[in-house]
């Protein structure tokens, strides 16, 4: 979902993954769904992102789950304030933030959501060690 006019045809489908791109997607067919390329487009797109964020609770319903990946509180276009506004009305356990780092824990608005169990933090897991390749020489 990248535009205000986009309508999810089957919001409760358990078979389809709905991807939410509040600031656009380079693969979108029409220019209105693309990410901003300059400051003027960014300001305009920020308004669209706010509208999309306000619709989140209705889209995921009280039994749905939203997964967030690659969110950086210090540099993301979706500010901590917008994040708080979008997720503060969800039920406990509905939002899961993956690859959580220290910056997420230190952010006061995100921390408030975590304290209320509105957002669950998941640390990035390390890849398990791989067994040695049978074709490689032993060390």
C-alpha positions as CSV (number, residue, x, y, z in Angstrom):
1,X,0.0,0.0,0.0
2,X,1.6,3.3,-1.1
3,X,-1.2,5.7,-1.9
4,X,-4.3,7.0,0.0
5,X,-6.5,5.7,-2.8
6,X,-5.2,2.1,-2.6
7,X,-7.9,-0.3,-1.4
8,X,-6.8,-3.7,0.0
9,X,-9.1,-6.2,-1.6
10,X,-8.8,-8.8,1.0
11,X,-7.4,-7.3,4.2
12,X,-8.1,-10.4,6.3
13,X,-6.5,-12.9,4.0
14,X,-4.2,-15.4,5.8
15,X,-2.6,-16.2,2.5
16,X,-1.5,-12.8,1.2
17,X,1.2,-10.7,2.8
18,X,0.3,-7.0,2.6
19,X,3.3,-4.7,2.4
20,X,2.9,-1.1,3.7
21,X,5.2,1.5,2.1
22,X,4.2,4.8,3.7
23,X,6.8,6.8,1.7
24,X,6.3,5.0,-1.5
25,X,7.8,2.1,-3.5
26,X,10.2,2.4,-6.5
27,X,8.4,-0.5,-8.1
28,X,5.0,1.2,-8.0
29,X,3.3,1.7,-11.5
30,X,2.3,5.3,-11.1
31,X,4.4,8.3,-10.0
32,X,2.0,9.0,-7.1
33,X,3.2,5.8,-5.4
34,X,7.0,6.5,-5.8
35,X,9.3,7.7,-3.0
36,X,9.9,11.4,-2.9
37,X,12.9,12.7,-4.9
38,X,13.1,16.2,-3.5
39,X,12.1,18.2,-0.4
40,X,8.8,19.4,-1.9
41,X,7.7,15.8,-2.8
42,X,8.9,14.7,0.7
43,X,6.7,17.2,2.5
44,X,3.7,16.1,0.3
45,X,4.5,12.4,0.8
46,X,4.7,12.9,4.6
47,X,1.1,13.9,4.6
48,X,0.2,10.7,2.7
49,X,2.2,8.7,5.1
50,X,0.3,10.2,8.1
51,X,-3.0,9.3,6.5
52,X,-1.8,5.7,5.8
53,X,-0.5,5.5,9.4
54,X,-3.9,6.6,10.8
55,X,-5.6,3.8,8.9
56,X,-3.3,1.1,10.3
57,X,-5.5,0.0,13.3
58,X,-8.5,-0.5,11.0
59,X,-6.4,-2.4,8.4
60,X,-4.8,-4.9,10.8
61,X,-8.0,-5.3,13.0
62,X,-7.8,-6.2,16.7
63,X,-6.5,-9.7,15.8
64,X,-3.9,-8.8,13.2
65,X,-0.2,-8.4,13.6
66,X,2.2,-5.9,12.0
67,X,5.9,-6.7,11.5
68,X,8.4,-3.8,11.2
69,X,11.9,-4.3,9.9
70,X,14.8,-1.9,9.2
71,X,13.3,1.0,11.3
72,X,15.9,3.4,12.5
73,X,14.7,6.0,15.0
74,X,17.5,8.5,14.2
75,X,17.2,8.6,10.4
76,X,13.9,7.1,9.3
77,X,11.5,9.3,7.4
78,X,8.8,7.8,9.6
79,X,9.6,9.7,12.8
80,X,9.3,8.4,16.3
81,X,6.3,10.7,16.8
82,X,4.6,9.2,13.7
83,X,5.5,5.7,14.9
84,X,4.0,6.4,18.3
85,X,0.9,7.9,16.8
86,X,0.4,4.9,14.5
87,X,1.0,2.2,17.0
88,X,-0.3,3.6,20.3
89,X,-3.9,2.5,19.6
90,X,-3.0,-1.1,18.9
91,X,-3.6,-3.9,21.3
92,X,-0.7,-5.4,23.3
93,X,1.5,-7.7,21.2
94,X,0.2,-6.5,17.8
95,X,3.3,-4.8,16.6
96,X,6.7,-6.5,16.3
97,X,9.9,-4.6,15.6
98,X,12.7,-6.8,14.3
99,X,16.4,-6.1,14.3
100,X,15.9,-4.1,17.5
101,X,19.0,-2.3,18.7
102,X,20.0,-0.1,21.6
103,X,18.6,3.0,19.8
104,X,15.1,1.5,19.9
105,X,15.3,1.0,23.6
106,X,16.6,4.5,24.3
107,X,13.9,6.3,22.2
108,X,11.4,7.6,24.7
109,X,8.3,7.3,22.5
110,X,9.2,3.8,21.3
111,X,10.1,2.9,24.8
112,X,6.7,3.9,26.0
113,X,5.1,1.6,23.5
114,X,7.4,-1.2,24.6
115,X,6.5,-0.6,28.2
116,X,2.8,-0.9,27.4
117,X,3.5,-4.1,25.3
118,X,2.1,-2.4,22.2
119,X,5.4,-3.0,20.4
120,X,7.5,-6.2,21.0
121,X,11.2,-5.8,20.3
122,X,13.1,-8.7,18.6
123,X,16.9,-8.5,18.5
124,X,18.7,-9.4,15.3
125,X,19.8,-13.0,15.6
126,X,23.2,-14.0,14.6
127,X,23.6,-16.6,11.8
128,X,24.5,-20.0,13.3
129,X,27.9,-21.3,12.5
130,X,28.0,-23.3,9.3
131,X,29.5,-26.8,9.2
132,X,32.7,-27.0,7.3
133,X,32.4,-27.6,3.5
134,X,33.3,-31.3,2.9
135,X,35.2,-30.2,-0.3
136,X,37.4,-27.7,1.4
137,X,40.8,-28.5,2.8
138,X,40.9,-29.1,6.6
139,X,42.5,-26.4,8.7
